[in-house]
Structures are given as C-alpha cells and as structure tokens.
Amino acid sequence: MWSGQLPEGNGNRAKAAAVAAATTVVVTVGVTGFLLLGGGDRDDDADGGSASTKAPTTASKGTTASTPTPDSPPGATERPTVPGWKVVINPKRGTAFDVPPDWDVKSPTLLIGFEDSEVDYNDPDNWGKVVIVMGAPAILKEDWCVSRSKKNGRVKQNSTELAAAGTKGASGAGSTGAAALSQVEQWVYGGYTQPDRKSIVRDEAATPYTTKSGVKGSIARARSRNAPRTDACASDGKAITFGFRNSAGDLVAWSLYGATGVKNELPDSTVMKILGTVRLHGDPTES
C-alpha cells in the first residue's frame, strides 16, 4: 500500500521537509505497494483502475488539513452513529462513516492505495503507477505485519495493515452498481494477488443496499483464494465496495479491504456493521 498526503502544518514538518528535499520519497508499506510522499496532489476520482498526478498544489477548498490530536480527531465534528466508535469524514466527497475504536482515523487529505508491483523504481518516469486509491481513510492495525524485501539492490521494509476503509470518486462508472463492480476487484488485486488475477472471485452483479441512514446504492464483494505468496506478510484478501451518490448527485464509492485466513481477521459481521454507518455529510467540497 502507498499513501500520499499534501504537506500540512507543523505536525507534519518531517514529511514536508523530506518532500522538499527529494520531491518523492519512496518507502515500502504493504504487501505489494509503496509509500509515496509527493509534493503533488493525487486524484481519487479515477475509474477504479488509475489515478492522476497533478502539479504541486495546496489542499482543495474546504479540505485544509490539520494534524490530528487525541483531543481533536478527524471525525470530531460529527457524533458516531455507533456509541464508542470513531467518525471518518471525507469533506471532498461529502461522506462519513464510523469505525470501531481500535481503528486509526487518518487525515481527510490522505490518500492510500496500491501501486503496480511491476513498477521499476530505478526509472523515475514509472513512479506513481497505481492500481487504485481512496481518500480520508481509516486503518486497522497499520503495522499488523512487518517484513523486509530486496529488489533492484534496495532493501525495503514492508509494513502491512490488517484492514482499511475509505471513499473515492466514481464519476466514470455511470451507475451505483457499476461503481461497486469496477472498484471492488481492484482492491483485492492491488493488495493481495498482483500480478495474478486468476485467484480472485468477484460478484457478477452488484446488489442493492441501503445504509442505516437511508443512503441507497449498490454493493459488490470480491476475495482471493490461494493467491501466490510473494512476501512473508502475504495473505489472501477480501473487499467490499458500496457505490452511491452524494448530495451533489455525484457517484462515489466506499470500500473496505482486509486480509483473510489470518489471526484476527476482520469478521464479515463487523464489515457490514461499518458499511451500515456510511452516510452523507453536508455538501461535497469538490464535484
């Protein structure tokens, strides 16, 4: 998994300085991906299989980042619908959802996702080719498994999360069902099976779904079975994507992915409980 975030205030000075010194810093994080700290903004509104890199910029209108503190987490402006849980807000998409207390709620300006495992990092022109991304995420056990690997003479530390959830745009999908189907397989492929797709099983059709707050849309599921093991932390994985429309009528997709067949696997019952909390949150700051 890679994650990228715009430089944001004093709490992030170390990251901002690293970006200024090297434009792009590459550190491994995740089963098949890389952590990228870039000076530019990445677009989470792609069709589910790509992302664009823009020129360096500041945060979008209404999404100015602030460094989270224990007294003021990213979801502090709205109460959770599940008592004791944490709120995750994506102002850009006008959405919110809740996660259990052991999840780490990240900044609304953070993007996470998976890069193409075949990217040659000796060639800067190939940096940043991603499989899929999402914004304003929450992560369960970010350092659930840590391993080291060596590629092209470079030693990389791989830190794999147990599960993660977030929201992205789906403007190219055309319908809520298409939004769900076009993205869900990409999360399993990017995080658990690439470059193999034969081990992925995906719903053939999306299923209508309504959240507890009354948001109507469509869900699709995917998972891998006996995926090739390429890393000490590798496992099979699962994902669920909920396609819906925000208050501006724009198609968006909420997704959750996680490792399967492992100790402490996130139960499907908890996955569905989290999904049930997905709701609209005011007007999106970007359409």
N, C-alpha and C positions, 0 to 999 in steps of 0.2 A: 504494500500500500504506500502511496505517496501522499503527502499533504502539503498544501501551499497556502500561504497567507500573506496579505499585504502588510508591510511594516506598520506597527500600530502603537506608538506611545512608549513610555519609559519601561513598562514591564516587559517589553519585547526588544530592548535595545541590543541584546546579544545577537538576536536573529537579524535585526535590521543592519547591524554592523557587518555581519557575515555576508549579507546580500550586497551591501555597498562595495565590499572588498572583492567579491568574486562573481557578481551578477547571479550565478546559480550555484548553489551548494548541493552536492549530492551525498546523501547518507541513506543507507538502506533501512527500510522499515516494512515489514510484511513478507508474505510468502514469496511473491513474485515481483514485487514492485520496489519503488524507490521513493524516498522522501525528498521533495524538491522545495527549496526556499528560493523563490524567484522574485525579482522586482516587479514583474508584470502581474496582471490580473488574468485568471483563467475563467473561461465561460462554462457554466454548468447547464447551459440551455441547449446543448447539442442533442443529436438524435438518439443518444443512448450508446453510441459507439465511438464518439470522438469528442474532442474539446479543443477550443481555440486559444491561442496565446495572444494577448493584446499588448500594446506598448505599455511601459510603466505608467501607472496612474494611481490615483488615490481611491479610497473606498467609494462605492457608489452612494448616491444621495440616500440618506436615511439609514445607511448601514455602517456608519462610522464605528470603528472597533474600539473597544475599551478592554483593558486587561482584566479578566475575571478575578474576583477576590472571594474568599469564603463567605463574606457578608453580602456580596452582590454578584451572584452567579448570573450567567447569560439569560436565564429564564426568570429572573426575579420580578419582572414587570407583570407577570400573569400567574395566577394560582394554578397548581396542578389539578387535574380532574380526579386523580387518584391520590388520596391522602398519603403524605410521606414521600411521594415521588418528586422528580425534578422536571421542570418545564424546559423544552427545547424550542426556541423560536427562530424562524427564518424570515426576517423582515423583507428581504428581497423578493421572496415568493409569497409572503403573506400567509404563512402557515405556522402551526405549532403542534407539538405532541409531547407526551410525558414518558419518562423512563424511570426505572427503579433507582433507589438511592445509591447503589453501588456503581452506577454508570458515571462517566466523566462527561459533562456537558461542555462542549468546546465553543469558541467564539463564533458568532454568527457570520463572520467574514472568512472563516476557514473552509477550504475545500479539501476533501480527501477522495482518493480513488486509486485505481490500479493502472500501472503502465504496462506497455508491451514488453514482455520478458525478453524479446529478441533485440531490444534497443542496444546499440553499441555505444557505450559511454566514452569511447575514445574518439568518437565523431560528434562534436557539439551540435551539428546540424540535425542529429537524430534525437537529441534530448527532448523530453516532454511529450513523446507519443504515448497517449493514454488510451486505455480500453474504455473507461467510464469514470465519471466523477459525480460527487454530490456535495451540497453545501450545508453549513450550520449543523454539523454532526454531533452525535453523542457516541461515545465509545465505551465498550465493556472490557475491562482488563487489557489496557493498551499494550502492556508488556507480558501478556499471557505466556508467550514462549519466545525465547531469545536464542539465536544460533548465529554462527559465523560461516561465511562462504567466501570463496576466492574466484574472481572472474577477471580476465584480462590483466592479471597481475595485481589486482586490487583486492584487499581484504575488506569485506563488508559485514557489518553487523545487522542481522535481520531480527526485527522485533515485531512479533505477530500478535494482533489483537484477537480476542475471543469472538467479538461481535461488534457491529457498528450500525448506525441508522442515520438517515438524513434525507434531504429533499433536493430535487433538481428540476430544472425546466424540461419540458417535453413538447416544445412548440411544433416539432416536425411530425408528431405522431398522428394527429387527425382525430383521435378519439381516446377516451379513457382506457379502453381495452388495449388499443394499440400502444399507448404509453406504457402500460404494465408489461405487455409481452415483449416490447422492443428493448426493455432495460433489464428485466429480471435475470435472463441468462448471462448477460454481460458481467454481473456481479459474481456469479459462480465461476465463470470462465476467468475473469481477471484475478480473482483472489485464490482460486483453488486448483484449476485444471490446466491453465495455458502452458504449452500451446495445443493441448488436447481438447477437443470438443465432444468426442465420442462418449465420454463418461457422463455427460450432462443429460439429465432428464428434465424436461420443461413442460408445463401445461400447454396443451394445444390451443386452448381458448381461455380468455380471461373470464372471470366470474364476477357478476355484480356484487357490490359490497357497500354497506352504509355504516359509517362510524357512529360512535355513541352520540356525537354532537349533531348528527344528521347529514354529514357530508357524503354525497353519493358518488360512486365511481366504480372501478373495476380492479380486481386483484389477480395476480398471476404468481405462481411458485416455480422454483427450479431448484435442483440439487444435483450433486455429483455422486457417482457410485464407483468406487475403486479407481479413483483418479491416480495417474502416475505420481509417485512420490519423488520430488526433486529437491527436498530440503528437510532438515531434521525436524522442522516445525510444521511440515506439510500435513494436511488432512483433507478429507472431503469437506464440502461446504454446502450451505443452503442459502436461499434468498427468497424474499417475498417483496413484491412491488405493488403499490396501490396508486393507480392513475386517477386523477380527479381534476376539477377546475377550481381555481381560487376565486376570490371576489371580483377580480377583473375579467373573469372568463377565460383566463389562460390555462392551458394544460400544464400540470405539474405532476411529478411522480415522487412518492415517498418510498424509500427502500430500506430494508434491513437485511444484512447478511451475517452469517456466523459459521463457525466450524462445527462439523458433525462427527459423531463417532468418537468423541473425546470426553474426558472427565470434565464435568461442569458445563457440558453443552447447554446452551440456552434452550429451555423447553419450548415446544411449539405453543403451549398454552400461554407462556409469557410473551412470546412473539405476537400472538393475536391480541393479548391484553394491551400491549404497547400500540399496536395498529389501531385498536379501537379508540385510542385517545387523539388520533390525528384530527385536527380541526383548522378552521380558517382563523387568521389573526390579523384583523384590520385590512387595510389596502396594501397590496404589494408595492414596494418602492421601485420595482422595475417590471416592465411588461415586455 
